Structures are given as C-alpha cells and as structure tokens.
Amino acid sequence: MIRSRMTDAYPEVRKALKRSAGRNKRYYGCKVRPQKYSVGQWVYYFNPRKFQGKQTKWMRQFSGPFLVIRTPSPVTVEIQRSRKAKPFVVHIDKVKPYLAATPKSWLAEPYLMDSDEQHNVEVIAEHQLSQQEEERLDSEVIPTTSSPNSMDTYAVDEASVRTRPKRTIHPPKPLDYLQTMFA
C-alpha cells in the first residue's frame, strides 16, 4: 500500500526537478559570457587550493600567467607556465585573460616552429592587436548628431543590458491534495 503511494510521487518529483533544471539553465545562460582564447594569448588559471588552518578568502585563487599553446576543442585550451614546464589541458571556465604587460612568448621563436606555424602566430598577434584597437574605439563615447547644447549628446546602447527572465509565481496547492497523496 505504501509502495504504490511512493510510485505515484515519483512522476511529480521528476516534473519538479525538470522545471528546476530548466530554470537554472535559463538563469545561467543569461549571465554567462562565452570566451574564445587563441594560441599565443596569456591567461590566468583558476586553481583553488585548500590548506589546513588557512582561510581561503585570503588566498589567491588564480595563478599564472600561462601561455595558450593550442585549443583542442571550443571549450578547452592547453596552457603552459614556461618553456620547460609540462603543458596541461583545462576547460575555458577555469581561465581568464591576462591583461597586464605580456611576457615574452617562447612560441614566436623561429627555431621552435616551421614558417607556416610562425606565420599563423604572427597573424594571430596582428588580429589581437586589431581587436584591442576596435575595443578601444568602441569604448570611446561618440557624440550624436543632435544639437550641441542639448543634454543628451551621447548615445547609449541599451541592448547590452541583460536581465533575468521574469519569474512566474504559482499559487500553493491546497492541503487536501497532499493528504490524498500520502493518506
């Protein structure tokens, strides 16, 4: 008798878990910013370590810089700390761009690569410089063509603002529903 009531509850639980998973996926999707890393780019690696008796909030979570050696798939990169260090593959969620002055790359040295590979690295470096230039130009405020004395002389891009999906509130189910389910 009890077993049949439990088997009746399983479909309800599955439905609730499916709705919850969909909601969590939607909330994650509106906040995530996909990243693409290219060969020759410097990144930090997220490596949280725990030590006994140490508070993790005072510890550095990222180490680096690391050099991106290759990108085996769209969501993984192979990084290396130095020329003699062993490279390893990590997920792109565990790396973030290194924005300080970039160290000297050992990939660009001609005796490590053939001419095609060296040309590819040079093209990537030029592309990164042009992207940085475009980002700098995009970040500058551009005056609109309205009158010079008006208060709204600068354009604002409202499309870049992201918001969470609207939450729907469901009324609570009556208690007699639960009593019939477990009685």
C-alpha positions as CSV (number, residue, x, y, z in Angstrom):
1,M,0.0,0.0,0.0
2,I,2.7,2.5,0.9
3,R,4.8,1.4,-2.1
4,S,2.0,2.4,-4.5
5,R,1.8,5.9,-3.0
6,M,5.6,6.3,-3.4
7,T,5.5,5.3,-7.0
8,D,2.7,7.9,-7.5
9,A,5.0,10.6,-6.1
10,Y,7.9,9.8,-8.4
11,P,6.4,11.5,-11.5
12,E,5.6,14.6,-9.5
13,V,9.2,14.8,-8.3
14,R,10.5,14.2,-11.8
15,K,8.4,17.1,-13.1
16,A,9.5,19.4,-10.4
17,L,13.2,18.6,-11.0
18,K,12.8,19.1,-14.7
19,R,11.3,22.5,-14.1
20,S,14.0,23.4,-11.7
21,A,16.8,22.3,-14.1
22,G,15.2,24.4,-16.9
23,R,15.0,27.4,-14.7
24,N,18.6,27.0,-13.5
25,K,19.8,26.7,-17.1
26,R,17.9,29.8,-18.1
27,Y,19.5,31.8,-15.3
28,Y,23.0,30.6,-16.0
29,G,22.5,31.3,-19.7
30,C,21.6,35.0,-19.2
31,K,24.8,35.6,-17.1
32,V,27.4,33.5,-19.0
33,R,29.8,35.3,-21.3
34,P,31.4,32.8,-23.7
35,Q,35.2,33.3,-24.2
36,K,37.4,32.3,-27.0
37,Y,41.2,32.0,-26.5
38,S,43.7,31.9,-29.3
39,V,47.2,30.4,-29.5
40,G,49.8,32.8,-28.0
41,Q,47.4,34.5,-25.6
42,W,48.3,34.8,-21.9
43,V,45.8,33.7,-19.3
44,Y,45.4,33.2,-15.6
45,Y,44.5,29.7,-14.4
46,F,41.9,29.2,-11.6
47,N,43.4,26.8,-9.1
48,P,41.8,26.9,-5.7
49,R,43.9,25.1,-3.1
50,K,42.9,24.4,0.5
51,F,45.4,24.4,3.3
52,Q,44.6,23.3,6.8
53,G,44.2,26.2,9.2
54,K,44.1,28.8,6.4
55,Q,41.1,30.8,5.4
56,T,40.5,30.5,1.6
57,K,39.1,34.1,1.3
58,W,42.6,35.5,1.9
59,M,44.3,33.2,-0.6
60,R,44.9,33.8,-4.3
61,Q,42.6,31.6,-6.4
62,F,44.3,32.3,-9.8
63,S,47.9,31.5,-10.7
64,G,49.8,32.5,-13.8
65,P,50.3,33.8,-16.3
66,F,50.1,30.8,-18.6
67,L,50.5,30.8,-22.3
68,V,47.9,29.2,-24.5
69,I,49.7,26.5,-26.6
70,R,46.7,25.2,-28.5
71,T,42.9,24.9,-28.4
72,P,42.0,21.2,-28.8
73,S,38.2,22.0,-28.7
74,P,36.0,25.0,-28.5
75,V,35.7,24.6,-24.7
76,T,39.3,23.5,-23.7
77,V,42.7,25.1,-24.0
78,E,46.2,23.7,-23.5
79,I,48.3,26.0,-21.3
80,Q,51.9,26.1,-20.2
81,R,53.6,28.1,-17.5
82,S,57.1,28.2,-19.1
83,R,59.0,26.7,-21.9
84,K,60.3,23.8,-19.8
85,A,57.0,23.3,-17.8
86,K,54.6,20.4,-18.7
87,P,51.6,21.7,-20.6
88,F,48.1,20.7,-19.5
89,V,44.6,20.9,-20.9
90,V,41.9,22.9,-18.9
91,H,38.3,24.0,-19.5
92,I,37.8,27.6,-20.6
93,D,35.7,28.2,-17.5
94,K,38.9,27.8,-15.4
95,V,40.9,30.5,-17.3
96,K,40.6,34.3,-17.6
97,P,42.6,36.7,-19.8
98,Y,45.9,38.1,-18.5
99,L,45.6,41.9,-19.0
100,A,48.9,43.1,-17.7
101,A,52.1,43.5,-19.8
102,T,52.6,40.3,-21.6
103,P,55.8,38.3,-21.0
104,K,57.9,37.1,-23.9
105,S,56.4,34.2,-25.7
106,W,58.5,31.2,-26.5
107,L,56.2,30.2,-29.3
108,A,57.3,33.1,-31.5
109,E,60.9,31.9,-31.6
110,P,61.7,30.7,-35.2
111,Y,63.7,27.6,-34.1
112,L,60.7,26.2,-32.3
113,M,58.3,26.3,-35.3
114,D,58.3,26.0,-39.0
115,S,57.5,29.0,-41.2
116,D,53.8,28.2,-41.5
117,E,53.3,28.0,-37.8
118,Q,55.3,31.2,-37.2
119,H,53.1,33.0,-39.8
120,N,50.0,31.8,-38.0
121,V,51.2,33.2,-34.7
122,E,52.1,36.5,-36.3
123,V,48.6,36.7,-37.9
124,I,47.0,35.9,-34.6
125,A,49.1,38.6,-32.8
126,E,48.1,41.2,-35.5
127,H,44.4,40.1,-35.1
128,Q,44.6,40.5,-31.3
129,L,46.1,44.0,-31.8
130,S,43.3,45.0,-34.2
131,Q,40.7,43.6,-31.8
132,Q,42.2,45.6,-29.0
133,E,42.1,48.7,-31.2
134,E,38.4,48.1,-32.1
135,E,37.5,47.6,-28.4
136,R,39.3,50.8,-27.5
137,L,37.4,52.7,-30.3
138,D,34.1,51.1,-29.3
139,S,34.6,52.1,-25.6
140,E,35.1,55.7,-26.6
141,V,31.9,57.9,-26.2
142,I,30.6,59.0,-29.6
143,P,28.6,62.3,-29.8
144,T,25.3,62.1,-31.6
145,T,24.1,64.4,-34.3
146,S,21.7,66.3,-32.1
147,S,22.1,69.9,-31.2
148,P,25.3,70.7,-29.3
149,N,23.5,72.4,-26.4
150,S,21.2,69.5,-25.6
151,M,21.7,67.3,-22.5
152,D,21.6,64.0,-24.5
153,T,24.7,64.4,-26.6
154,Y,25.9,60.9,-26.1
155,A,24.4,57.7,-27.5
156,V,23.7,54.8,-25.1
157,D,23.5,51.2,-26.3
158,E,20.6,49.7,-24.3
159,A,20.8,46.3,-26.0
160,S,23.9,45.4,-23.9
161,V,21.9,45.4,-20.7
162,R,21.0,41.9,-19.6
163,T,18.2,41.0,-17.3
164,R,17.0,37.8,-15.6
165,P,13.9,36.1,-17.1
166,K,10.6,37.1,-15.5
167,R,9.7,34.8,-12.7
168,T,6.3,33.3,-12.6
169,I,4.7,32.8,-9.1
170,H,2.5,29.7,-8.8
171,P,-0.2,29.7,-6.0
172,P,0.4,27.0,-3.4
173,K,-1.5,23.7,-3.8
174,P,-4.3,23.0,-1.3
175,L,-3.5,20.8,1.7
176,D,-6.2,18.2,0.7
177,Y,-4.1,17.4,-2.4
178,L,-1.2,16.4,-0.1
179,Q,-3.4,14.5,2.2
180,T,-4.9,12.4,-0.6
181,M,-1.4,11.8,-1.9
182,F,0.1,10.4,1.3
183,A,-3.0,9.0,3.0
